[in-house]
Amino acid sequence: MSAKLTEEEKNQIFDLLADSYLYYLEYHDLGRFERKHLARKILDNVGKAQSIDEVCQFIDQFAKKYTFFSNAAVKVKAMIKSEQEQQVINKLRSFITNYQSA
């Protein structure tokens, strides 16, 4: 089972995807329909995601279709991995602290 996605993580993911989106728009032209379509896909998929796996799946598929999101996909995965590593470190610290005080 995949780790649950927090609102803070969702907001960070939205920010990373928005940065890629805005950067792309700065140098390329997207029609109004395409802009709305991309925004709706991001809002629907990330907003409704319950787990980290769901977000990673969406971002992988999304970045394959829209390659300008590839950099954001890499950053999202790095962010998630970093947070998961921090959770493991925190659990180990807690275990060691509890073990020493027992």
N, C-alpha and C positions, 0 to 999 in steps of 0.2 A: 504494500500500500504506500502511496506517495504522501509526502508531507503536505499538510494543509497550507494553503496560500494565505498570507496575512494581507490586510488592507495596505499596510506600509509597503509590502513587496509589490502589490498590484500598482500602487502609485509610482514606485521606482521603475517598474516595467513600462507603464504608460509614458513616463518621462523619457526613457531611453528610445522608445518607439517614436514619440513625438519629435525628438531631436533629429532622428534619421529622416522622418517625414518632412520636417521643415527645411532641413539641409538640402534634400532632394528638390523641393519646390523652389528653393533659391536659385538653382541652376538649370532646372528643367520645367517644362510646361506640362501640367496635367489639367485635363478638362474638369469642369465642375462635377460631372457625374462620377468620374474616377476618384476625385478627391473625397466625395461623399461616401463612395463605396469603400475606400480604404479606411476612412475614419470609422465607419459603421462596423467593419470587420474587426478592427482593433477593439473598439468599445464592447462589442458583443462577446468576442472570444476571451479577452483578458478579464473583462468585467464579470462575466459569468463563471469563469474558471474557479474551481474549488481546490485544485491541487497544483503543485509545481509541475507534475508530469503533463497535465492538460495544457499549461502555458507553454512548456517546452515543445510539445507536439505542434501546437498552433504556430509558434514562432518558426520552427523548422520548415513547416509547409509554406508559411507566409513568405519567408526569406527565399525559398526556392522560386516562387512565382514573382516576387518583387525583390530583385537582388539588392536594391539599395537599402533593404532592411538587414542585410547580412551582418553588417558591423554591429547593429543593435542586438541581433541574435547572439553573437559572441559575447557581448557585454552582459546580456541578461543571464546567460548560462554561467558566466564567471561570477556574477553577483550572487546567484543562487548557490553555487558551489561554495563560495566564501562564507555565506550565511550558514550553510549546512556544516561546514568545518568548524565554525565558531560554536555552533550548538554542541558538537561532539566535544570540543575543548571544554565548554562549560560543564557538560555532564561529567567529564573526567575530573575536573577540579572539584566538583561537588562530591563525587565518589571518594576522592583522596581526602578531602576535608572531613567527610563523615567517617572515613576509616580511621583517620588519625585521632579523632575525638572519641572514638569508641573504646 
